[in-house]
Each structure stands twice: as structure tokens, then as C-alpha cells.
Amino acid sequence: METRVSSSSKEVIISDNQPAVLIGERINPTGKKELAEALKTGDIEVVRKEALAQTQAGADIIDVNVGMFGIDEVALLPKVVQAVMETVDTPLCIDSSNPDALEAALKVYRGKPLINSVTGEEHSLRRILPLVKSSGAAVIGLVQDDDGIPKDTAGRVRIAHKIVERAEMAGISREDLVIDCLAFSVGAEPDSGVAVIESIQKIKAELGVNITLGASNISFGLPDRESINNAFVVIATYAGATCLIVDVARVRPIILATDLILGRDRYARRYIEAYRERMRYEKQ
């Protein structure tokens, strides 16, 4: 199962047979005061710097999200997408719950983006799937429906089946679907980690689709979040997650080591090359 995402000059393949794909999460104003203030004033330079930094850190895809209170997302999202495309050649994940903003951003995008996201909610399926089909994009499906996000494995798997079925009815191939099993913080929901891992395994076995994960949600509200996140991405990758939405600079060494151990980096070439690059950067 290969999900292909591209910019105008670069293609990324998400697949079990490839190293894990890393989606840079940092162009998102939630919890980032400097970025939020810059977006409110129309200052795009902070976005350009983040895009460049994430690409240099090894991001395979960059998530672009400008959603926050007081912003005209329909006007701003395409401007930010355009700015990122002018700065780096990394493919983009266009991230919005606003169908009009997604449509505006898709009109300026050059290549095949990943859309983040569609859910199992009826209003989302009706509005987002036609955009995916008409643009030829790939899309992330969140295991959430009109009753919310299930806490158990069975509920997550059921919604994944629904999203895949409705997408295929709309003429979207299974290769263009990536499922997000939606982690809760284990500080508030002690069984969340197990439920997500079991969901990844079952969805992969039953549907064969690629799996993504917003990994840092698992540690929300807890101390030393980085240790929890790192443990989680290793377990999730082994369970079948093929692309991860993360702070790439922090997580990439862990994923490179995981890919090496799982036999996805023959003779440690990627691991050694990345280590050498990191050492050169640290000496500067």
C-alpha cells in the first residue's frame, strides 16, 4: 500500500516497505505565541523560517495549519501555503477543519498534497471527500464520528472502516487514505496508549491502509513529555504506523534508529549519514 504525496519537484512515498515518514508539526499556532502573533499581523517570515528549519531537520512532509480565533483562515491559509512552497520543496500536509479554507489552499498548491483531515462525521464526509476527489489529493481520516472519539479499540476500527468505505464510494482509492487513530493523554486516559496501538494493528490488518499519528498528544499534561513521546513513536512504528506528525528535530534520531532495527535501513546507511550531518551541525 503506497500513499504518494508530492510538491512540484519532490515525491514522498508512505508505505510499510519504506522508512517511516515524518510530518513536521510546528507550523501550527496552537501553543506557539510567536507564530500566533505573527499570523495575526500577516507576518509570514516566521512561517518561512519554521518551514526551512523543519526541512533541514529532516521533515519529509510539512503540516501547515493557521487555524485560530480571529483569523480569516480562508484568506490566510493559501497565502501561507504559497509562502512555504516558495521556501522549500518539501511536500505539504494542508491542515484545516474548514472546507472553504482547504479549497482555497488546494487551488494554489502545486503537486499532490496530503489533506488533514476528514472524519467519520457526516458533515465532514460530505464536504471533504469531494475536495479530495476533485483535487487528486491524499487525505488523513480521523477516527471520530458524530458521537465523538471512541475510547476503545472497536470504536476506532469501526470508524476507520466507515471512512474507507465512504471514500471508495466517492471514487477515492484506498492508497490515498491515511488513518489517524487519535491518541489521548495517558495522564487523563490510562488505557489510551494501549487502545491506539491495538487500533493501529487491527486497522492495518483489516484495511491495509497507511497509518499516521499525532504522537505528542499521548503525553499532554505530564512532565518530561519527550521521553513519553519517544517511547510511543517507537511502539507505534513497530505496530504499523507509517507516518508520524511530530517535532522532527526532536524525534528523527529515534525514528532513524527504529527503522534501522526494523530492517528498513540496509547497512545503517541512513542512520550513519544523519548522525554525521547532526555532528557537523552541532560543531558549527
C-alpha positions in Angstrom: 0.0 0.0 0.0 1.8 3.2 -1.2 0.4 6.6 -0.5 2.2 9.2 -2.7 2.4 12.9 -1.8 4.4 15.4 -3.8 5.4 19.0 -4.2 6.2 20.4 -7.7 9.6 18.7 -7.6 9.7 16.1 -4.9 7.7 12.9 -4.1 7.3 11.1 -0.8 6.1 7.6 -0.6 4.3 6.4 2.6 4.5 2.6 2.8 5.3 -0.3 5.1 8.2 -1.0 2.8 9.7 2.4 3.3 11.3 4.2 6.3 8.8 6.0 8.5 7.7 9.3 7.0 8.0 12.3 9.4 5.4 15.1 9.1 6.7 18.3 10.7 4.0 19.7 13.1 5.4 23.1 14.0 3.5 25.4 11.6 0.5 25.5 13.9 -0.3 28.5 16.1 -1.8 26.3 19.0 0.5 26.9 22.0 3.0 28.9 19.9 2.7 32.6 20.9 5.3 34.0 18.5 3.7 32.2 15.5 0.2 33.1 16.5 1.1 36.8 16.8 2.9 36.8 13.5 0.0 35.3 11.7 -2.4 37.8 13.2 -0.3 40.7 11.8 0.2 39.0 8.5 4.0 38.4 9.1 4.8 35.3 7.0 8.6 35.3 7.8 8.2 33.2 10.9 6.4 30.6 8.8 9.2 30.6 6.2 11.8 30.1 9.0 9.8 27.2 10.5 9.5 25.6 7.1 13.2 25.8 6.4 14.2 24.6 9.9 11.9 21.6 9.7 13.2 20.7 6.3 16.8 21.0 7.5 15.9 18.8 10.5 14.7 16.1 8.1 10.9 16.5 7.7 9.6 14.6 4.8 6.3 16.5 4.7 5.4 19.8 6.4 2.0 20.3 8.1 0.5 23.8 7.6 -2.2 24.9 10.0 -3.2 28.5 10.6 -6.5 27.9 12.4 -7.1 30.1 15.5 -9.6 32.6 16.8 -9.7 36.0 15.0 -8.1 34.8 11.8 -9.6 34.7 8.3 -8.5 31.2 7.6 -9.9 31.2 4.0 -7.7 34.1 3.1 -4.6 33.2 5.2 -4.2 29.5 4.5 -3.5 29.8 0.8 -1.0 32.7 1.5 0.9 30.6 4.0 0.9 27.5 1.7 2.3 29.7 -1.1 5.0 31.1 1.2 6.1 27.6 2.3 6.2 26.4 -1.3 8.4 29.3 -2.2 10.8 28.5 0.7 11.2 24.7 0.5 10.4 21.9 -2.0 9.0 19.6 0.8 5.5 18.3 0.1 2.8 19.8 2.3 0.0 18.5 4.6 -2.7 21.1 4.4 -4.3 21.1 7.8 -7.8 22.7 8.4 -11.2 21.7 9.5 -12.7 24.5 7.3 -13.6 23.1 3.9 -13.6 26.6 2.3 -10.0 27.2 3.6 -8.9 23.8 2.3 -10.5 24.5 -1.1 -8.7 27.9 -1.3 -5.3 26.3 -0.4 -5.7 23.5 -2.8 -6.2 26.0 -5.7 -2.7 27.3 -5.2 -0.9 24.1 -4.3 1.5 22.6 -6.9 1.7 18.9 -6.6 -0.3 16.3 -4.7 -0.8 17.3 -1.1 -2.0 15.4 2.0 -5.2 16.9 3.4 -5.6 16.9 7.2 -8.3 15.8 7.5 -11.7 14.1 7.1 -13.6 12.5 10.0 -16.4 9.9 10.2 -18.8 12.8 10.9 -21.5 13.1 8.2 -20.9 16.8 7.6 -17.1 16.2 7.2 -17.6 13.2 4.8 -20.0 15.2 2.6 -17.8 18.3 2.4 -14.2 17.0 2.4 -14.3 13.8 0.3 -15.4 15.7 -2.9 -12.5 18.1 -2.4 -10.1 15.1 -2.1 -11.5 13.6 -5.2 -11.5 16.7 -7.4 -8.0 17.8 -6.3 -6.5 14.3 -6.6 -5.0 14.7 -3.1 -4.4 12.1 -0.4 -6.3 12.5 2.9 -5.9 11.7 6.6 -9.0 10.1 8.2 -9.6 10.8 11.9 -11.4 8.1 13.9 -14.0 10.5 15.1 -17.7 10.5 14.3 -20.9 12.3 15.3 -20.6 10.7 18.8 -17.1 11.9 19.3 -13.8 10.0 19.6 -14.2 6.4 20.9 -12.0 5.5 23.8 -12.0 1.8 22.9 -10.3 -0.1 20.0 -13.5 -1.4 18.5 -15.0 2.1 18.0 -11.9 3.4 16.4 -11.8 0.4 14.0 -15.5 0.8 13.1 -15.0 4.5 12.2 -11.9 3.7 10.1 -14.0 1.2 8.1 -16.7 3.8 7.6 -14.2 6.4 6.3 -12.6 3.9 3.9 -16.0 2.7 2.6 -17.3 6.2 2.0 -14.1 7.3 0.4 -14.1 4.4 -2.0 -17.8 5.1 -2.8 -16.6 8.6 -3.7 -14.0 7.3 -6.1 -11.0 7.8 -3.9 -8.5 4.9 -3.9 -7.5 3.2 -0.6 -3.9 4.2 -1.4 -4.9 7.8 -0.9 -6.2 7.3 2.6 -4.2 7.5 5.8 -5.9 6.8 9.1 -5.1 8.6 12.4 -6.1 6.6 15.5 -6.2 9.7 17.7 -4.3 9.4 21.0 -5.5 10.8 24.3 -3.1 11.8 27.1 -2.3 8.7 29.2 -2.3 11.1 32.2 -6.1 11.5 31.8 -6.9 8.2 30.0 -4.6 5.5 31.3 -5.7 3.0 28.6 -5.3 5.4 25.7 -1.8 4.1 24.6 -2.9 0.5 24.5 -6.2 1.4 22.7 -4.2 3.3 20.0 -1.6 0.6 19.5 -4.3 -2.1 19.2 -6.3 0.1 16.8 -3.2 0.6 14.6 -2.7 -3.2 14.4 -6.3 -4.0 13.7 -6.9 -1.3 11.1 -3.6 -2.3 9.4 -4.6 -5.9 9.3 -8.3 -5.4 8.2 -7.9 -2.4 5.8 -4.3 -2.4 4.8 -4.1 1.4 4.8 -1.3 3.6 5.9 -1.4 4.9 9.5 -0.4 8.3 10.9 -0.4 9.6 14.5 -0.1 13.0 16.2 2.3 11.5 18.7 2.7 14.3 21.2 -0.9 14.1 22.3 -0.1 11.0 24.4 2.0 13.0 26.9 -0.2 16.1 27.3 -0.1 17.5 30.8 2.7 15.2 32.0 6.3 16.1 32.9 9.3 15.1 30.7 6.9 14.7 27.7 9.8 14.0 25.3 10.6 10.6 27.0 6.9 9.6 26.7 6.7 10.7 23.1 9.8 8.9 22.1 8.7 5.7 23.7 5.3 6.0 22.0 6.6 6.6 18.5 8.8 3.5 18.7 5.9 1.3 19.8 3.5 2.8 17.2 6.0 2.4 14.4 6.5 -1.2 15.3 2.7 -1.7 15.5 2.3 -0.4 11.9 2.3 3.5 11.9 3.9 4.5 8.7 4.0 8.3 9.1 4.2 10.4 12.2 3.2 14.0 12.9 6.0 15.2 15.2 8.5 17.8 16.1 11.0 16.4 13.7 14.2 17.8 15.2 13.4 16.0 18.5 12.1 12.7 17.1 14.0 12.0 14.0 17.1 10.3 15.7 14.7 7.9 17.5 12.8 7.0 14.3 16.1 6.5 12.3 17.2 4.1 15.0 13.8 2.3 14.9 13.9 2.0 11.1 17.4 0.5 11.4 16.3 -2.1 13.9 13.2 -3.0 11.8 15.4 -3.7 8.8 14.3 -0.6 6.8 17.8 0.9 6.6 20.2 -1.6 5.0 23.7 -1.5 6.5 22.7 1.6 8.6 23.3 4.0 5.7 20.6 6.5 6.6 21.3 6.3 10.3 25.1 7.0 9.8 24.6 9.7 7.3 22.1 11.5 9.5 24.4 11.1 12.5 27.3 12.7 10.6 25.1 15.6 9.5 23.9 16.1 13.0 27.5 16.2 14.3 28.6 18.7 11.6 25.7 20.9 12.6 26.4 20.8 16.3 30.1 21.7 15.7 29.1 24.9 13.8 
